Amino acid sequence: MINNLNAEQFLAANKNAVAEAQALASTAFAGFEKLVALNMAVTKTALLQTTPDYLAAFSAANPTDALAAQASLVKPLVEQTISYGRSVYEIASQTAAELTSVAEEKFALGQEALAAAVDSMAKNAPAGSESAVAMFKSAMAAGQSAIDTAKSSAKKAVELAEKQATAVTETALSSVKTTSRKK
């Protein structure tokens, strides 16, 4: 009976692990699909929008017209590049958030299982081991607190980095000469 139970538990655990791996792979693949769709859309848009400007540059009658046509390409390309970067970041952030959510959920389940195991051990511990059990529980609580602090600090660092990236992007956009496209 014990061997049967262990085999059934082992099979159930493996079945759950495969299902979880498939869910994670599906999430990662969905992010990859979004990235491919973005790349296709950006490529198509870039080709369609810049063709008239390139043709104008090649058909310029004098160097001044050629430079003006070339200058008309700069701002739209910078804007498109920044927009592309933002979109890639958004896709990566969404995918990472989904994967992180699953990992945090699994970590929480593991913490609960560990706490239940410690409580079970404490109930069956020999007399006089209360201080050791209390110390172990205290160490677990301190470890969890350290993890929570690290997650909070990492979240703040990411938010700060996002703010700085936004500021740099806005500065880059404002530094590009404003030129209008001839339509």
C-alpha positions in Angstrom: 0.0 0.0 0.0 2.8 2.4 0.9 4.6 1.8 -2.4 1.3 2.2 -4.3 0.7 5.5 -2.6 4.2 6.8 -3.3 3.9 5.8 -6.9 0.6 7.5 -7.2 2.0 10.6 -5.5 5.0 10.5 -7.8 2.8 10.2 -10.9 0.5 13.0 -9.8 3.5 15.3 -9.0 5.0 14.6 -12.5 1.6 15.2 -14.2 1.3 18.5 -12.4 4.9 19.5 -13.2 4.3 18.7 -16.9 1.1 20.8 -16.9 2.9 23.7 -15.2 5.7 23.5 -17.7 3.3 23.6 -20.6 1.5 26.6 -19.1 4.9 28.4 -18.6 5.9 27.5 -22.2 2.6 28.7 -23.5 3.0 32.1 -21.7 6.6 32.5 -23.0 5.4 31.5 -26.5 2.6 34.0 -26.4 5.1 36.7 -25.6 7.3 35.6 -28.5 4.2 35.7 -30.8 3.5 39.3 -29.7 7.1 40.2 -30.4 7.0 38.6 -33.9 3.7 40.4 -34.7 5.2 43.7 -33.5 8.3 43.2 -35.7 6.2 42.4 -38.7 4.0 45.5 -38.2 7.0 47.8 -37.6 8.8 46.5 -40.7 5.7 47.0 -42.9 5.1 50.5 -41.5 8.7 51.5 -41.9 8.7 50.4 -45.5 5.4 52.1 -46.4 6.0 55.3 -44.5 9.6 56.0 -45.5 9.4 55.1 -49.2 8.1 58.5 -50.3 10.9 60.3 -48.3 13.6 58.1 -49.8 12.2 58.7 -53.3 12.2 62.4 -52.6 15.8 62.3 -51.4 16.9 60.4 -54.5 15.0 62.6 -56.9 16.3 65.9 -55.4 17.4 68.5 -57.9 20.1 70.0 -55.7 22.0 69.2 -52.5 19.8 71.5 -50.4 16.7 69.5 -51.4 18.5 66.3 -50.8 19.5 67.4 -47.3 16.0 68.6 -46.5 14.5 65.2 -47.7 17.1 63.4 -45.6 16.3 65.6 -42.6 12.6 64.8 -42.9 13.4 61.2 -42.2 15.2 61.7 -38.9 12.4 62.6 -36.5 9.9 60.0 -37.7 12.6 57.3 -37.5 13.6 58.3 -34.0 9.9 58.4 -32.9 9.3 54.9 -34.5 12.4 53.5 -32.9 11.4 54.8 -29.5 7.8 53.5 -30.0 9.2 50.2 -31.0 11.4 50.1 -27.8 8.5 50.9 -25.7 6.4 48.1 -27.3 9.2 45.6 -26.9 9.5 46.6 -23.2 5.8 46.3 -22.7 5.7 42.8 -24.2 8.7 41.7 -22.1 7.2 43.3 -19.0 3.8 41.6 -19.4 5.4 38.2 -20.1 7.8 38.5 -17.2 5.0 39.6 -14.9 2.9 36.5 -15.8 5.9 34.2 -15.3 6.8 36.0 -12.0 3.2 35.6 -10.8 3.4 31.8 -11.4 6.8 31.6 -9.7 5.6 33.6 -6.7 2.5 31.4 -6.4 4.6 28.2 -6.5 7.0 29.7 -3.9 4.1 30.6 -1.6 2.8 27.0 -1.9 6.3 25.7 -1.1 6.5 28.1 1.9 3.1 26.8 3.1 4.2 23.2 2.7 7.4 23.9 4.6 5.5 25.6 7.4 3.1 22.7 7.6 6.1 20.2 7.8 7.8 22.3 10.5 4.5 22.4 12.5 4.2 18.6 12.1 7.8 18.1 13.2 7.2 20.4 16.2 4.2 18.4 17.3 6.3 15.2 17.2 9.5 16.6 18.5 10.8 15.2 21.8 10.3 17.2 25.0 12.9 19.9 25.5 13.3 20.8 21.8 10.8 23.7 21.9 13.6 26.3 21.8 15.2 24.7 18.8 11.8 24.6 17.0 11.2 28.2 17.9 14.6 29.2 16.7 14.0 27.3 13.4 10.6 29.0 13.0 12.2 32.4 13.7 14.8 31.8 11.1 12.1 30.9 8.6 10.2 34.1 9.4 13.4 36.2 9.0 14.2 34.5 5.7 10.7 35.3 4.4 11.1 38.9 5.6 14.4 39.2 3.8 12.8 37.9 0.6 9.9 40.3 0.9 12.3 43.2 1.4 14.4 42.1 -1.6 11.2 41.9 -3.8 10.1 45.4 -2.6 13.6 46.8 -3.3 13.7 45.2 -6.7 10.3 46.6 -7.6 11.3 50.1 -6.5 14.5 49.8 -8.6 12.5 48.7 -11.7 10.2 51.7 -11.2 13.1 54.1 -10.9 14.7 52.6 -14.0 11.5 53.0 -15.9 11.2 56.6 -14.9 14.8 57.3 -15.9 14.3 55.5 -19.3 11.2 57.6 -19.9 13.1 60.8 -19.1 15.9 59.9 -21.4 13.4 59.0 -24.2 11.6 62.3 -23.8 15.0 64.1 -23.9 16.0 62.3 -27.1 12.7 63.1 -28.7 12.9 66.8 -27.9 16.5 67.0 -29.1 15.6 65.7 -32.6 14.9 68.6 -34.9 11.3 69.1 -35.7 10.8 68.7 -39.4 7.7 68.2 -41.3 7.3 65.6 -44.0 6.2 66.8 -47.4 3.1 64.9 -48.3 
